[in-house]
Amino acid sequence: MTYETETKILDVDKKQIGQTLASLGAKKILDTKFVVDWFWEPGTKEGEEPWFLRIRTDTEGNSEVTWKARSEKLGKSRTHKEINFKVGDAGAVGEFLKELKLENNAHQEKFRISWELKDWRFDLDEYPGMPAYLEIEGTSEEHIQEAIRILGLKNHKTSNEGERILIQKEYGLDWYRMRF
């Protein structure tokens, strides 16, 4: 099990982020489209989820399942436990979860480009109908704030919310059904 600490930087310029990260020597590690399905227990109310299960598949057919615990806010960042494992057949896993009586409550598609630099991870996400945002993962909130300074993004709006809350509140979109 790992802990993930992250902050989202909103409304970023995709081209500029890529150029800045390249100039700093960041290594591009991913450029894909994801298809994501979310599962949780029946009767769970929005905002009261103790955990989520996510099945995510990339354009090359690689799939993984992630269990995510409820997040804890750390100032401008958030942290949560998560467990990830690769699976060979995302459709079969989805059917298995339904047989366990879990509900498939949400489906999204998004484009993601990811880079690594030192001990940071940068994920540039693009969902349909909204501007791109950059998620920065680091070892602590201070570590993430250092990355924000290095990238020259101090004046950008940030969010410590999960994708669902960010997309619904900030952009007024239906997170439960996001397709290109």
Residue pairs with C-beta under 8 A, 6 or more apart in sequence:
1 81
1 82
1 83
2 81
2 82
2 83
2 84
3 79
3 80
3 81
3 82
4 79
4 80
4 82
4 137
5 74
5 77
5 78
5 79
5 137
5 138
5 139
5 140
5 141
5 143
5 144
6 77
6 78
6 79
6 135
6 136
6 137
6 138
6 144
7 76
7 77
7 78
7 135
7 136
7 141
7 144
7 148
7 158
7 159
7 160
8 133
8 134
8 135
8 136
8 158
8 159
8 160
8 161
8 166
9 133
9 134
9 135
9 136
9 148
9 151
9 153
9 156
9 157
9 158
10 131
10 133
10 156
10 157
10 158
10 159
10 166
10 170
11 131
11 132
11 133
11 156
11 157
12 124
12 131
12 132
12 133
12 134
12 153
12 156
13 132
14 113
14 124
14 126
14 132
17 122
17 124
17 132
17 134
17 151
18 113
18 124
20 151
20 152
21 28
21 115
21 117
21 122
21 151
22 28
24 117
24 150
24 151
25 117
26 115
26 116
26 117
26 122
27 115
27 116
27 117
28 113
28 114
28 115
29 114
29 115
29 116
30 58
30 112
30 113
30 114
31 112
31 113
31 114
32 58
32 59
32 60
32 111
32 112
33 58
33 59
33 109
33 110
33 111
33 112
33 180
34 56
34 57
34 58
34 108
34 109
34 110
34 111
34 112
35 56
35 57
35 107
35 108
35 109
36 54
36 55
36 56
36 57
36 106
36 107
36 108
36 109
36 110
37 54
37 55
37 56
37 90
37 94
37 104
37 106
37 107
38 52
38 53
38 54
38 104
38 105
38 106
38 107
39 52
39 53
39 54
39 55
39 94
39 97
39 98
39 102
39 103
39 104
39 105
40 49
40 51
40 52
40 53
40 102
40 103
40 105
41 101
41 102
41 103
42 101
42 102
42 103
44 50
44 103
46 164
49 70
50 69
50 70
51 67
51 68
51 69
51 70
52 67
52 68
53 65
53 66
53 67
53 68
53 97
53 102
54 65
54 66
54 68
55 63
55 64
55 65
55 87
55 90
55 93
55 94
55 97
56 63
56 64
56 66
57 63
57 90
62 86
63 86
63 87
63 88
63 89
63 90
63 93
64 84
64 85
64 86
64 87
65 84
65 85
65 87
65 93
66 82
66 83
66 84
67 82
67 83
68 80
68 81
68 82
69 80
69 81
69 82
70 80
71 78
71 79
71 80
71 162
72 78
72 79
72 80
73 160
74 140
74 141
74 160
75 141
75 160
76 141
76 144
76 145
76 158
76 160
77 140
77 141
77 144
77 160
78 160
78 161
78 162
87 93
94 104
97 104
98 104
105 176
106 164
106 175
106 176
106 177
107 176
107 177
107 178
107 179
108 127
108 163
108 175
108 177
108 178
108 179
109 127
109 128
109 178
109 179
109 180
110 125
110 126
110 127
110 178
111 125
111 126
112 123
112 124
112 125
112 126
113 123
113 124
114 121
114 122
114 123
114 124
115 121
115 122
116 122
117 147
119 138
119 139
119 143
120 136
120 137
120 138
120 143
120 144
120 147
121 136
121 137
121 138
122 134
122 135
122 136
122 137
122 147
123 134
123 135
123 137
124 132
124 133
124 134
124 135
125 132
125 133
125 134
125 135
125 163
126 132
127 167
127 173
127 178
128 178
128 179
128 180
129 171
129 173
129 178
130 167
130 171
130 173
133 159
133 166
134 151
134 153
136 144
136 147
136 148
137 144
138 144
138 146
138 147
148 154
148 156
148 158
159 166
159 170
161 169
163 175
164 175
167 173
167 175
167 178
168 174
168 175
